[in-house]
């Protein structure tokens, strides 16, 4: 089943968000049907802040390594595009396509001085339209940060932007931080694009999200963050206990 079809099944696509070759291999072994990179996790792995702190060349290298270990459909979080012009963004997408990438996330916000700002909706829709025309076959998952930034009248703005992006060539609509069932229902009812929601503490279980009409569920950087917290705990235990026993305690309890 191709990547587009995975967004139009009765059951939502559960996308494993990965950040390197190792995490991609584990997700493949765990039985996921598709992968997506997490920009925040990749940035953290390299010691950067999220928001295009790493270079596109670094991102490209990581994606290339992921592609060497798995043939699962791969979508790349391209953030705002890693380019000051639409032509540069299109060139970036074409380089990803040469590696076998089948989809991208592209967001309608920019990080400036460590502060994220929502972009003008009309300008972003124009950028989407140019990308869609120049990159046929690439699944464009348009991300809006209306809920993430707690925008005034977030639902109404999300619906307005969803209509714009759908008419500009987007194939999916990603609304991170939307969690209320009523909001999700309104987006699914009003926007024709398959809705992508992201792991959040208040997000409903997958059965409920399926009933609400969600078509794609992603993890963001939360799995990576949880693993980093566990790593810190283990390193602290080794140092405080002067022993490696905590490293092997799970194996001893199998």
Secondary structure, DSSP 8 states (H G I E B T S, - for coil): --HHHHTSSSS-EE-EEE-SHHHHHHHHHTT-SEEEE-HHHHHHHTT--TTT-S-HHHHHHHHHHHHHH--SEEEEE-TT-S-SSHHHHHHHHHHHHHTT--EEEEESEEEETTEEEE--HHHHHHHHHHHHHHSTT-EEEEE--TTTTT-TTHHHHHHHHHHHHHTTT-SEEE-TT---HHHHHHHHHH--SEEEEE--TT---HHHHHHHT--EEE-TTHHHHHHHHHHHHHHHHHHHHTSSHHHHHHHHT-
